[in-house]
Amino acid sequence: MYDNRQFNNLRLIHSVPWSIFISILLTIW
C-alpha cells in the first residue's frame, strides 16, 4: 500500500493516462 505522500508523487510523475500505463504493464506481461 502506498502512503499519501508516495501516491501524490506517483501522480505527479505519471501524468500520463492510466490506460497507457496499464497497456505498458500488459505488454510487459
N, C-alpha and C positions, 0 to 999 in steps of 0.2 A: 504494500500500500504506500501511496505517496503522501508526503506531508503537503500542507497547503503551499509552503514555500517552493518545494520542488515542483509541484503541479503548476504553479504560476510560471516558474522558469521554463517548464516544458512548453507551456502555451506560448511564451514569448519566442522560444527557439523555433518551435514548429508552428509557424504562421500559415503553413500550407494546409489545405483542407484535409480532414481525416480520411476522406475517401482515397486520396492519393497515398497517404501514409499506410493505410490498410492494404492497398493494392501492392505496395512495395513489400510489405510483410508476406503477402500471398506469393509474390514472385520468389521470395527467399525460400519459402516452403517448397 
